[in-house]
């Protein structure tokens, strides 16, 4: 069974992802997609407007991939994720993948 996790919880399992700066609409589509998906995964949701930056860094250390909205990510965010740069996958208007949901549909 798939899970969506938000601060302060952290779930460490085999298929753990961190999604950063997804829109509200994208999160709703992602949750719907998880309900019909056969494979289980755990998606931690974070937005830079949250006050839990250290939580996001802790999740980044244990997750498989970090899926970030390139249109809204700031330099501060990127500086804090530099140790996990090999895990970063981008989505956004000028990217091959436009939304976090599309990333999971294509790579899930």
HUQUIDA-V166424 format. One record per residue. OMEGA is omega in degrees with one decimal (* if undefined). Layout:
omega = {OMEGA,OMEGA}
This chain:
omega = {179.3,-179.6,169.4,-173.1,176.9,179.1,10.2,-175.4,172.8,177.9,179.2,178.2,-176.4,-175.7,-178.9,179.2,173.2,177.5,-175.6,174.0,172.8,177.7,177.7,178.4,-180.0,177.6,178.3,177.8,179.5,178.0,176.2,-179.7,179.0,-179.8,-177.5,-179.2,179.0,-178.3,179.3,172.6,178.7,-178.9,174.6,-178.9,178.2,173.0,-177.0,178.3,176.6,-179.6,-173.8,-177.2,-179.9,175.5,179.9,178.9,177.6,177.4,179.9,-178.7,-174.9,-175.0,178.1,178.8,175.0,-175.5,-169.8,173.4,-177.7,-179.0,-174.4,-178.4,179.7,176.7,179.3,178.2,-177.0,177.0,-177.5,-179.4,-172.5,178.9,-177.7,-173.0,-179.4,-179.9,-171.8,173.1,-174.3,166.2,179.7,-174.1,-178.8,-179.4,176.7,178.8,-173.1,-176.4,175.9,178.7,178.9,176.0,-177.7,177.4,-177.8,-172.8,-175.4,*}
